[in-house]
Amino acid sequence: MRTTLITGANRGIGLEFSKQFAADGWRILACCRYPEKSDALNKLAAMYPDQITVHTLDVANHEQINRLAQTLASKSIDLLINNAGVYPGPMGYSFGDTDYEAWAQAFLINTMAPLRMAEEFADHIKRGNQKIIVTITSKMGSVADNNRGGSYIYRSSKSAVNMVVKSLAIDLKSIGITAVLIHPGWVRTDMGGPDGLISTKQSVSGMRNIISQISLADSGKFFAYDGQIIPW
Ligand SMILES: NC(=O)c1ccc[n+]([C@@H]2O[C@H](COP(=O)([O-])OP(=O)(O)OC[C@H]3O[C@@H](n4cnc5c(N)ncnc54)[C@H](OP(=O)(O)O)[C@@H]3O)[C@@H](O)[C@H]2O)c1
């Protein structure tokens, strides 16, 4: 059975990844900050008791990441999905209105955590068959695409994680691990809001389609959910 570890699996895009991979027969290591409050995820796990296990993980907490990697030391992971993310606001949207503490926290979650996860889980992934790390980024982190300004915190944290994953792709190529970035589209979730252009179902179906086709030759690429390449 193929195995995926998903961060922020309790709602939004992470929950939809869990649903679709479970329906497809995968084993899911579903991570979230507060399992006891994650009703939708617990309900899903109860539907797939042989496939889904729920694990406590605040990705800003390196000790927790380390502890989880040790707890799962005997497991192979085919696919790590660094999905957990924050869009701090409203402070940080516009010039002169920046919450610097929120910026530091966003960097911990959006930028540093994907690298820490890769460092702690590289051995598990090396033992998997597919050996893929997907980091969910955003088109808002594309420098080339920025023609509206603002959103300093979110944009910079996603641009920075793009660079993290580019280096990761180069560094992990020799051990056969593929690391890519995917922009999920503007999705109707708590983060994307009700005006988002696509549903979680459409977004995740598109991203799963990419995941099913990529190989080591694609490592370091910045995809949109529909398979297009986004300029840096
Ligand atoms: N929705 C969009 O339009 C859109 C567009 C571009 C990129 N993205 C990216 O897609 C990813 C998922 O976003 P979404 O739309 O599903 O957002 P969401 O509905 O707000 O969900 C965010 C998820 O991240 C988790 N999370 C936040 N901080 C965490 C932490 N410190 N440790 C562990 N988990 C944490 C949340 O858990 P809690 O419930 O515990 O807070 C939740 O599960 C993010 O990386 C986001 O930046 C989304």
The ligand as an SDF file (V2000), in Angstrom:
LIG
                    3D

 48 52  0  0  0  0  0  0  0  0999 V2000
   -6.8260   28.3770   -0.6890 N   0  0  0  0  0  0  0  0  0  0  0  0
   -6.1110   28.9950   -1.6420 C   0  0  0  0  0  0  0  0  0  0  0  0
   -6.6760   29.7130   -2.4940 O   0  0  0  0  0  0  0  0  0  0  0  0
   -4.6260   28.8190   -1.6960 C   0  0  0  0  0  0  0  0  0  0  0  0
   -3.9320   29.4300   -2.7510 C   0  0  0  0  0  0  0  0  0  0  0  0
   -2.5600   29.2660   -2.8550 C   0  0  0  0  0  0  0  0  0  0  0  0
   -1.8970   28.4880   -1.9260 C   0  0  0  0  0  0  0  0  0  0  0  0
   -2.5710   27.9170   -0.8950 N   0  0  0  0  0  0  0  0  0  0  0  0
   -1.8070   27.0830    0.0500 C   0  0  0  0  0  0  0  0  0  0  0  0
   -2.4340   25.8170    0.2070 O   0  0  0  0  0  0  0  0  0  0  0  0
   -2.1430   25.2850    1.5170 C   0  0  0  0  0  0  0  0  0  0  0  0
   -3.4490   24.8790    2.2020 C   0  0  0  0  0  0  0  0  0  0  0  0
   -4.2760   26.0110    2.2810 O   0  0  0  0  0  0  0  0  0  0  0  0
   -5.8500   25.9480    2.5380 P   0  0  0  0  0  0  0  0  0  0  0  0
   -6.4740   26.8220    1.5390 O   0  0  0  0  0  0  0  0  0  0  0  0
   -6.3110   24.5590    2.7110 O   0  0  0  0  0  0  0  0  0  0  0  0
   -5.8930   26.7290    3.9320 O   0  0  0  0  0  0  0  0  0  0  0  0
   -6.7830   26.5480    5.2460 P   0  0  0  0  0  0  0  0  0  0  0  0
   -8.1290   26.0490    4.8890 O   0  0  0  0  0  0  0  0  0  0  0  0
   -6.6330   27.8240    5.9920 O   0  0  0  0  0  0  0  0  0  0  0  0
   -6.0050   25.3730    6.0260 O   0  0  0  0  0  0  0  0  0  0  0  0
   -4.7080   25.5990    6.4850 C   0  0  0  0  0  0  0  0  0  0  0  0
   -4.2180   24.3140    7.1050 C   0  0  0  0  0  0  0  0  0  0  0  0
   -2.8790   24.5390    7.5930 O   0  0  0  0  0  0  0  0  0  0  0  0
   -2.8520   24.1430    8.9600 C   0  0  0  0  0  0  0  0  0  0  0  0
   -1.8460   24.8550    9.7320 N   0  0  0  0  0  0  0  0  0  0  0  0
   -1.6790   26.1810    9.9140 C   0  0  0  0  0  0  0  0  0  0  0  0
   -0.6540   26.4100   10.7580 N   0  0  0  0  0  0  0  0  0  0  0  0
   -0.1670   25.1930   11.1210 C   0  0  0  0  0  0  0  0  0  0  0  0
    0.8740   24.7570   11.9630 C   0  0  0  0  0  0  0  0  0  0  0  0
    1.6500   25.6200   12.6420 N   0  0  0  0  0  0  0  0  0  0  0  0
    1.0960   23.4220   12.0760 N   0  0  0  0  0  0  0  0  0  0  0  0
    0.3310   22.5320   11.4180 C   0  0  0  0  0  0  0  0  0  0  0  0
   -0.6910   22.8760   10.6340 N   0  0  0  0  0  0  0  0  0  0  0  0
   -0.9320   24.1960   10.4780 C   0  0  0  0  0  0  0  0  0  0  0  0
   -4.2620   24.4420    9.4720 C   0  0  0  0  0  0  0  0  0  0  0  0
   -4.4620   23.7760   10.6960 O   0  0  0  0  0  0  0  0  0  0  0  0
   -5.3760   24.4190   11.8960 P   0  0  0  0  0  0  0  0  0  0  0  0
   -6.7750   24.0070   11.6000 O   0  0  0  0  0  0  0  0  0  0  0  0
   -4.8230   23.7970   13.1420 O   0  0  0  0  0  0  0  0  0  0  0  0
   -5.1880   25.8930   11.8460 O   0  0  0  0  0  0  0  0  0  0  0  0
   -5.0650   23.8860    8.3120 C   0  0  0  0  0  0  0  0  0  0  0  0
   -5.1300   22.4940    8.3760 O   0  0  0  0  0  0  0  0  0  0  0  0
   -1.3890   26.3950    2.2520 C   0  0  0  0  0  0  0  0  0  0  0  0
   -0.0010   26.1410    2.1900 O   0  0  0  0  0  0  0  0  0  0  0  0
   -1.7220   27.6420    1.4540 C   0  0  0  0  0  0  0  0  0  0  0  0
   -0.7460   28.6570    1.5840 O   0  0  0  0  0  0  0  0  0  0  0  0
   -3.9230   28.0500   -0.7550 C   0  0  0  0  0  0  0  0  0  0  0  0
  1  2  1  0
  2  3  2  0
  2  4  1  0
  4  5  1  0
  4 48  2  0
  5  6  2  0
  6  7  1  0
  7  8  2  0
  8  9  1  0
  8 48  1  0
  9 10  1  0
  9 46  1  0
 10 11  1  0
 11 12  1  0
 11 44  1  0
 12 13  1  0
 13 14  1  0
 14 15  2  0
 14 16  1  0
 14 17  1  0
 17 18  1  0
 18 19  2  0
 18 20  1  0
 18 21  1  0
 21 22  1  0
 22 23  1  0
 23 24  1  0
 23 42  1  0
 24 25  1  0
 25 26  1  0
 25 36  1  0
 26 27  1  0
 26 35  1  0
 27 28  2  0
 28 29  1  0
 29 30  1  0
 29 35  2  0
 30 31  1  0
 30 32  2  0
 32 33  1  0
 33 34  2  0
 34 35  1  0
 36 37  1  0
 36 42  1  0
 37 38  1  0
 38 39  2  0
 38 40  1  0
 38 41  1  0
 42 43  1  0
 44 45  1  0
 44 46  1  0
 46 47  1  0
M  CHG  2   8   1  16  -1
M  END
$$$$
